[in-house]
Amino acid sequence: MLIAEFIFLLLMLYAGSRYGGIGLGVVSGIGLIVEVFILRMPPASAPVEVMLIIIAVVGCAAILEAAGGMKYMLQIAEKILRKNPKRITFLGPLVTFLMSVMLGTGHSVYSIMPIIGDIAVKNKIRPERPMAAASVASQLALSGSPISALMACYLGKDVLEVFPDLNLLNILCVTFPAVLMGVIAMSIFSTFRGKELEDDPEFQKRMQDPHFREMIENSTKTTLDEKLPFSAKLSVAIFLSSLVFIVFLAVFPEIRTVGEGTKPISMGVIIQMVMLAFGAFMLVFCKVPVAKVPNGVVFKSGMVACIAIFGIAWMSNTYFQHAMPEFKAAITDMVNTYPWTFGFALFAVSVVVNSQAATAKILIPVALALGLPASVLIGLMPATYAYFFIPNYPSDIATVNFDPTGTTKIGKYYFNHSFMFPGLVGVITACAVGLALGQILL
């Protein structure tokens, strides 16, 4: 019966993934009703804390976007890229990586990707090399971001009750260098992939069309033409100050200890407080029109992610809470003998649900019930990113469309697409480095 119920869970996740975004969350609501009222499973708790963190972070980042701060960051990134055009295959992924780390979301990639493609073409570099790697880097980076929804899952009460010594700082000491090494590894790999533009038959065929040739030779995509107000720069300074303040509070837990004999306030609550407060600072000092905030890409994508996690995590936790006694007995020996095999579970679920935070919310309770050590739990965090495997994620689709040369593509056989090998190289490298650092630092 448990196997049949598990198959039902996978079918509901698959059905939700066909709609994507909000569809993932609301379709999971159907699965939850079936689990509770037909299969008679006691409902688990909804992932309220994670949702609150996402709302606070998204609200702050959306105000930054409305203030013009994101455009200012893009201009800085573009200046760096255009000063070093021959190194675009390394710098392109590093730029999207750092932006995602700072913003807690990979959706800033839409603005920078046309610029990466333009620089590559102008320097006769195959655009697939930096563009596919940059798309992957923007998502892999979330394991190293202090304010990502994924990080919020690993700072939840359930994790900290089992590992009280775990905090934001020692998690970042493992995950940030791990995913950075993953990005560097796939950039090195990408340098040698595919034919040069001059030898690519499909590109040369397109260049026979005079309209296409003119578009390639004369187009210039840039953000540098727009002059931004001082408030845009100020909003970036305020936003980065919030990140510094969060890390500062993580390093000194005594500052967030309120009252005698009490434990420090959890970092999940701290992130909520700081993001709300610094969002207000930007709103006031940068004079951001409030009506403009909900209309940006960050706010819309963040709220969609929040609803998706709400439904997916609630439905999945209900099943695993019900099935855990038998499930634990069946796989405990394998996971205890080979802890790294848990990474395959993270990878497989991520392919289905298209969300790192949702993957974490589904499987963190399983990892805790199986008794996985903190070094493995944190070291394998990059394995929550596997939705590059099936090329239907918005950033990957957008990257394909932003490449005018056609070198970044979804292949004839669907799985032989441009993101497969950079994704595999990046995730495997990040997990290997993460497991090694976890053994040393945690």
Secondary structure per residue as TSV (DSSP state, phi and psi in degrees):
chain	resnum	aa	ss	phi	psi
A	1	M	-	360.0	-39.2
A	2	L	H	-63.5	-36.5
A	3	I	H	-66.0	-43.5
A	4	A	H	-62.0	-40.0
A	5	E	H	-67.2	-36.0
A	6	F	H	-66.8	-40.8
A	7	I	H	-62.1	-39.4
A	8	F	H	-61.4	-41.9
A	9	L	H	-59.5	-45.7
A	10	L	H	-63.8	-39.0
A	11	L	H	-64.3	-39.2
A	12	M	H	-67.8	-39.3
A	13	L	H	-64.2	-40.1
A	14	Y	H	-65.9	-43.6
A	15	A	H	-60.4	-42.7
A	16	G	H	-64.4	-37.7
A	17	S	H	-66.5	-23.6
A	18	R	H	-68.1	-28.3
A	19	Y	H	-91.1	-33.0
A	20	G	-	71.8	166.3
A	21	G	T	53.3	-124.7
A	22	I	H	-59.9	-30.9
A	23	G	H	-56.3	-36.7
A	24	L	H	-58.3	-42.8
A	25	G	H	-71.7	-48.4
A	26	V	H	-74.4	-34.9
A	27	V	H	-65.1	-34.1
A	28	S	H	-62.7	-27.0
A	29	G	H	-62.3	-36.5
A	30	I	H	-63.6	-45.1
A	31	G	H	-61.1	-37.9
A	32	L	H	-64.5	-42.8
A	33	I	H	-62.5	-41.7
A	34	V	I	-63.6	-44.2
A	35	E	I	-58.9	-44.7
A	36	V	I	-79.2	-47.8
A	37	F	I	-95.3	-20.2
A	38	I	I	-106.8	-46.2
A	39	L	S	-88.5	-5.8
A	40	R	-	61.9	41.4
A	41	M	-	-92.1	136.1
A	42	P	-	-65.5	132.7
A	43	P	-	-68.9	136.6
A	44	A	-	-79.0	174.6
A	45	S	-	-76.6	141.7
A	46	A	-	-70.0	150.0
A	47	P	-	-77.4	63.6
A	48	V	H	-65.0	-45.1
A	49	E	H	-61.8	-43.7
A	50	V	H	-63.2	-41.3
A	51	M	H	-62.6	-39.2
A	52	L	H	-66.2	-38.4
A	53	I	H	-64.4	-44.5
A	54	I	H	-60.0	-44.9
A	55	I	H	-61.1	-43.5
A	56	A	H	-65.5	-44.8
A	57	V	H	-67.5	-45.2
A	58	V	H	-63.2	-40.0
A	59	G	H	-60.5	-44.6
A	60	C	H	-66.1	-45.6
A	61	A	H	-66.7	-33.7
A	62	A	H	-67.5	-36.1
A	63	I	H	-66.8	-39.5
A	64	L	H	-57.9	-45.2
A	65	E	H	-63.5	-43.8
A	66	A	H	-65.0	-29.2
A	67	A	T	-78.8	-7.8
A	68	G	T	91.0	3.7
A	69	G	H	-64.7	-35.8
A	70	M	H	-67.7	-37.8
A	71	K	H	-63.8	-37.6
A	72	Y	H	-65.3	-41.0
A	73	M	H	-63.7	-38.7
A	74	L	H	-64.8	-38.4
A	75	Q	H	-64.0	-41.5
A	76	I	H	-61.8	-44.4
A	77	A	H	-62.0	-42.4
A	78	E	H	-65.5	-39.3
A	79	K	H	-60.1	-41.8
A	80	I	H	-63.2	-44.7
A	81	L	H	-66.3	-42.1
A	82	R	H	-74.2	-21.2
A	83	K	H	-78.1	-19.3
A	84	N	S	-131.6	59.2
A	85	P	G	-63.4	-32.0
A	86	K	G	-71.4	-17.0
A	87	R	G	-103.2	23.3
A	88	I	H	-60.6	-31.1
A	89	T	H	-67.5	-26.5
A	90	F	H	-92.2	-46.0
A	91	L	H	-74.0	-33.1
A	92	G	H	-57.7	-55.7
A	93	P	H	-61.6	-36.0
A	94	L	H	-66.8	-37.0
A	95	V	H	-65.4	-48.4
A	96	T	H	-65.9	-33.5
A	97	F	H	-61.3	-51.2
A	98	L	H	-67.2	-36.9
A	99	M	H	-64.9	-40.0
A	100	S	H	-68.3	-37.4
A	101	V	H	-60.6	-44.1
A	102	M	H	-73.5	-36.5
A	103	L	H	-92.8	-17.0
A	104	G	S	76.3	9.8
A	105	T	-	-147.5	150.2
A	106	G	S	-93.3	4.9
A	107	H	T	-78.4	-5.1
A	108	S	T	-71.0	-11.1
A	109	V	H	-63.2	-26.2
A	110	Y	H	-61.6	-34.0
A	111	S	H	-79.8	-34.3
A	112	I	H	-88.8	-22.0
A	113	M	H	-62.5	-43.3
A	114	P	H	-60.2	-31.7
A	115	I	H	-70.2	-42.1
A	116	I	H	-60.3	-43.8
A	117	G	H	-64.1	-41.2
A	118	D	H	-64.0	-43.7
A	119	I	H	-64.2	-41.2
A	120	A	H	-62.3	-47.9
A	121	V	H	-63.2	-43.1
A	122	K	H	-63.3	-23.9
A	123	N	T	-108.4	17.8
A	124	K	T	56.8	34.1
A	125	I	-	-102.4	134.6
A	126	R	-	-57.3	113.4
A	127	P	T	-59.3	-28.4
A	128	E	H	-54.9	-34.7
A	129	R	H	-61.7	-58.6
A	130	P	H	-76.9	-31.8
A	131	M	H	-72.3	-46.3
A	132	A	H	-64.1	-43.1
A	133	A	H	-65.3	-36.8
A	134	A	H	-67.1	-38.2
A	135	S	H	-64.2	-45.2
A	136	V	H	-63.9	-43.2
A	137	A	H	-60.6	-36.1
A	138	S	H	-64.9	-26.7
A	139	Q	H	-93.6	-39.6
A	140	L	H	-60.9	-29.3
A	141	A	G	-62.9	-21.9
A	142	L	G	-63.8	-23.6
A	143	S	G	-68.8	-20.7
A	144	G	G	-107.6	11.4
A	145	S	-	-97.8	130.3
A	146	P	T	-70.5	-14.8
A	147	I	T	-121.8	15.9
A	148	S	S	-76.6	156.6
A	149	A	H	-61.4	-33.5
A	150	L	H	-61.8	-46.0
A	151	M	H	-62.5	-35.9
A	152	A	H	-59.7	-36.5
A	153	C	H	-63.9	-38.1
A	154	Y	H	-80.9	-8.0
A	155	L	T	-105.2	13.9
A	156	G	S	-70.0	162.8
A	157	K	H	-60.0	-37.0
A	158	D	H	-62.5	-38.2
A	159	V	H	-72.7	-45.3
A	160	L	H	-71.2	-23.2
A	161	E	H	-69.4	-34.6
A	162	V	H	-82.0	-37.7
A	163	F	-	-122.7	78.2
A	164	P	T	-63.5	-22.1
A	165	D	T	-83.9	-5.6
A	166	L	-	-77.9	137.2
A	167	N	-	-148.2	174.4
A	168	L	H	-57.0	-41.4
A	169	L	H	-66.2	-48.3
A	170	N	H	-73.3	-22.3
A	171	I	H	-68.2	-46.7
A	172	L	H	-63.8	-32.5
A	173	C	H	-63.2	-23.8
A	174	V	H	-92.4	-51.2
A	175	T	H	-77.0	-38.0
A	176	F	H	-62.3	-52.6
A	177	P	H	-64.3	-29.8
A	178	A	H	-65.0	-50.2
A	179	V	H	-72.9	-29.7
A	180	L	H	-62.6	-42.9
A	181	M	H	-65.0	-34.8
A	182	G	H	-62.9	-41.7
A	183	V	H	-65.8	-42.8
A	184	I	H	-63.4	-42.7
A	185	A	H	-62.4	-43.5
A	186	M	H	-75.2	-24.8
A	187	S	H	-67.9	-41.0
A	188	I	H	-62.5	-45.2
A	189	F	H	-60.1	-43.9
A	190	S	H	-66.5	-26.0
A	191	T	H	-58.1	-29.1
A	192	F	T	-108.3	6.0
A	193	R	-	-91.5	144.9
A	194	G	S	73.3	166.5
A	195	K	-	-79.4	155.0
A	196	E	-	-64.6	153.4
A	197	L	G	-55.4	-39.2
A	198	E	G	-66.6	-20.5
A	199	D	G	-107.5	1.9
A	200	D	-	-84.7	115.6
A	201	P	H	-64.7	-36.9
A	202	E	H	-66.2	-42.0
A	203	F	H	-66.8	-43.5
A	204	Q	H	-64.3	-32.8
A	205	K	H	-65.9	-41.5
A	206	R	H	-65.7	-34.1
A	207	M	T	-68.5	-13.3
A	208	Q	T	-70.7	-22.2
A	209	D	S	-79.0	119.0
A	210	P	H	-61.4	-33.2
A	211	H	H	-68.3	-40.9
A	212	F	H	-66.0	-43.2
A	213	R	H	-60.4	-43.3
A	214	E	H	-64.0	-39.7
A	215	M	H	-62.9	-42.6
A	216	I	H	-68.2	-43.6
A	217	E	H	-79.1	-27.1
A	218	N	H	-112.1	-10.8
A	219	S	-	-77.1	143.9
A	220	T	-	-140.0	111.8
A	221	K	-	-97.8	123.0
A	222	T	-	-151.1	155.0
A	223	T	S	-107.1	-1.5
A	224	L	T	-78.2	-13.7
A	225	D	T	-74.2	-23.4
A	226	E	S	-85.8	126.8
A	227	K	-	-91.7	121.0
A	228	L	-	-98.1	148.6
A	229	P	-	-72.7	165.5
A	230	F	H	-59.3	-31.1
A	231	S	H	-61.5	-29.1
A	232	A	H	-65.5	-44.5
A	233	K	H	-66.0	-39.7
A	234	L	H	-63.5	-38.7
A	235	S	H	-64.1	-36.4
A	236	V	H	-65.6	-43.1
A	237	A	H	-61.1	-42.4
A	238	I	H	-66.5	-43.5
A	239	F	H	-63.3	-45.8
A	240	L	H	-64.8	-32.5
A	241	S	H	-62.8	-34.9
A	242	S	H	-64.6	-38.3
A	243	L	H	-66.2	-43.4
A	244	V	H	-61.4	-41.4
A	245	F	H	-65.5	-39.7
A	246	I	H	-62.7	-46.2
A	247	V	H	-64.6	-39.3
A	248	F	H	-59.1	-44.7
A	249	L	H	-68.5	-29.2
A	250	A	H	-70.4	-35.9
A	251	V	H	-72.7	-33.6
A	252	F	-	-117.9	82.0
A	253	P	G	-62.8	-22.3
A	254	E	G	-64.8	-26.3
A	255	I	G	-68.5	-33.3
A	256	R	G	-97.5	20.6
A	257	T	-	-98.1	112.7
A	258	V	-	-111.3	121.0
A	259	G	S	90.9	151.2
A	260	E	T	-73.5	140.0
A	261	G	T	69.4	16.1
A	262	T	-	-105.3	160.5
A	263	K	-	-81.2	157.1
A	264	P	-	-60.4	147.7
A	265	I	-	-60.7	136.0
A	266	S	-	-62.7	150.7
A	267	M	H	-67.5	-24.8
A	268	G	H	-61.3	-44.6
A	269	V	H	-68.4	-39.3
A	270	I	H	-60.3	-45.0
A	271	I	H	-60.6	-41.9
A	272	Q	H	-60.2	-48.8
A	273	M	H	-61.8	-48.1
A	274	V	H	-66.1	-43.1
A	275	M	H	-64.2	-42.0
A	276	L	H	-62.9	-45.5
A	277	A	H	-66.0	-46.0
A	278	F	H	-72.7	-27.3
A	279	G	H	-62.6	-40.6
A	280	A	H	-65.6	-40.0
A	281	F	H	-58.4	-44.4
A	282	M	H	-64.0	-42.0
A	283	L	H	-59.1	-42.1
A	284	V	H	-78.8	-54.4
A	285	F	H	-76.5	-25.7
A	286	C	T	-98.8	-0.5
A	287	K	T	52.1	54.2
A	288	V	-	-81.1	129.0
A	289	P	-	-64.5	119.6
A	290	V	G	-60.5	-37.0
A	291	A	G	-64.3	-20.1
A	292	K	G	-80.6	-22.5
A	293	V	G	-61.7	-48.0
A	294	P	G	-72.9	-6.3
A	295	N	G	-91.3	-5.6
A	296	G	S	-81.6	166.5
A	297	V	H	-63.8	-40.8
A	298	V	H	-62.3	-46.9
A	299	F	H	-63.3	-47.0
A	300	K	H	-63.9	-46.9
A	301	S	H	-67.1	-35.5
A	302	G	H	-67.8	-41.3
A	303	M	H	-68.3	-36.0
A	304	V	H	-61.7	-45.0
A	305	A	H	-62.1	-37.6
A	306	C	H	-63.1	-45.5
A	307	I	H	-68.1	-38.8
A	308	A	H	-61.0	-46.2
A	309	I	H	-65.2	-38.9
A	310	F	H	-52.1	-54.9
A	311	G	H	-73.4	-46.8
A	312	I	H	-61.4	-50.8
A	313	A	H	-64.9	-39.8
A	314	W	H	-64.5	-46.1
A	315	M	H	-64.8	-45.9
A	316	S	H	-68.0	-42.2
A	317	N	H	-62.8	-34.2
A	318	T	H	-63.4	-42.9
A	319	Y	H	-66.9	-50.2
A	320	F	H	-67.0	-32.5
A	321	Q	H	-63.5	-38.9
A	322	H	H	-71.2	-39.8
A	323	A	H	-93.9	-5.7
A	324	M	H	-56.7	-42.8
A	325	P	H	-55.4	-49.1
A	326	E	H	-72.3	-39.6
A	327	F	H	-61.7	-43.3
A	328	K	H	-64.0	-42.8
A	329	A	H	-64.4	-33.2
A	330	A	H	-74.8	-35.8
A	331	I	H	-119.1	-1.1
A	332	T	H	-57.4	-44.7
A	333	D	H	-61.4	-43.4
A	334	M	H	-65.0	-46.5
A	335	V	H	-68.8	-35.8
A	336	N	H	-67.8	-36.2
A	337	T	H	-76.0	-41.5
A	338	Y	S	-127.9	79.0
A	339	P	G	-57.9	-30.4
A	340	W	G	-64.6	-17.5
A	341	T	G	-65.1	-18.4
A	342	F	H	-62.7	-25.0
A	343	G	H	-61.2	-33.1
A	344	F	H	-65.4	-37.0
A	345	A	H	-65.1	-44.4
A	346	L	H	-59.6	-45.2
A	347	F	H	-61.6	-47.5
A	348	A	H	-64.3	-43.3
A	349	V	H	-66.5	-38.9
A	350	S	H	-62.2	-38.3
A	351	V	H	-58.5	-37.9
A	352	V	H	-78.2	-45.6
A	353	V	H	-93.6	-11.8
A	354	N	-	60.1	31.3
A	355	S	-	-153.8	127.8
A	356	Q	H	-70.6	-43.0
A	357	A	H	-64.7	-41.2
A	358	A	H	-65.0	-39.5
A	359	T	H	-60.1	-45.1
A	360	A	H	-63.0	-43.7
A	361	K	H	-64.6	-31.3
A	362	I	H	-71.6	-44.1
A	363	L	H	-104.6	-14.5
A	364	I	H	-59.4	-45.0
A	365	P	H	-59.0	-34.8
A	366	V	H	-65.5	-45.7
A	367	A	H	-61.1	-41.5
A	368	L	H	-67.4	-39.5
A	369	A	H	-67.5	-31.3
A	370	L	H	-79.9	-9.6
A	371	G	T	78.4	27.9
A	372	L	-	-64.3	139.3
A	373	P	-	-70.3	159.5
A	374	A	H	-59.8	-34.8
A	375	S	H	-61.0	-36.2
A	376	V	H	-80.1	-43.8
A	377	L	H	-56.4	-46.7
A	378	I	H	-80.3	-39.7
A	379	G	H	-60.3	-31.5
A	380	L	T	-92.0	6.4
A	381	M	G	-53.2	-39.8
A	382	P	G	-60.5	-19.6
A	383	A	G	-70.5	-9.8
A	384	T	G	-70.6	-11.0
A	385	Y	-	-102.1	103.9
A	386	A	-	-141.4	7.6
A	387	Y	T	-78.6	4.9
A	388	F	T	-71.2	-20.5
A	389	F	T	-59.8	-42.6
A	390	I	T	-108.6	115.6
A	391	P	T	-78.0	68.5
A	392	N	-	-125.6	8.4
A	393	Y	S	-78.1	142.2
A	394	P	H	-53.1	-41.6
A	395	S	H	-67.1	-34.2
A	396	D	H	-70.7	-44.1
A	397	I	H	-62.2	-42.3
A	398	A	H	-62.9	-39.9
A	399	T	H	-62.2	-41.4
A	400	V	H	-59.0	-44.1
A	401	N	H	-71.4	-26.0
A	402	F	H	-80.3	-11.9
A	403	D	-	-91.7	103.1
A	404	P	T	-71.0	-17.6
A	405	T	T	-81.9	-18.0
A	406	G	S	82.6	6.8
A	407	T	-	-76.6	-28.9
A	408	T	S	-89.5	115.3
A	409	K	-	-154.4	166.4
A	410	I	-	-98.6	121.2
A	411	G	-	-70.2	173.8
A	412	K	T	-60.1	-34.3
A	413	Y	T	-100.5	19.1
A	414	Y	S	70.5	-50.3
A	415	F	S	-83.8	-15.2
A	416	N	S	-90.4	62.0
A	417	H	-	-103.6	173.6
A	418	S	T	-69.2	-20.8
A	419	F	T	-94.5	-10.4
A	420	M	H	-61.5	-57.5
A	421	F	H	-71.1	-41.5
A	422	P	H	-58.1	-40.8
A	423	G	H	-62.8	-46.9
A	424	L	H	-63.9	-44.9
A	425	V	H	-61.9	-45.8
A	426	G	H	-64.9	-47.1
A	427	V	H	-69.2	-44.9
A	428	I	H	-63.0	-43.9
A	429	T	H	-62.7	-45.4
A	430	A	H	-62.5	-40.4
A	431	C	H	-67.8	-41.2
A	432	A	H	-63.3	-45.3
A	433	V	H	-67.2	-40.5
A	434	G	H	-62.2	-42.6
A	435	L	H	-64.3	-40.6
A	436	A	H	-65.8	-45.3
A	437	L	H	-67.7	-35.8
A	438	G	H	-60.5	-39.3
A	439	Q	H	-65.0	-30.5
A	440	I	H	-85.6	-41.2
A	441	L	H	-100.8	-20.0
A	442	L	-	-111.7	360.0
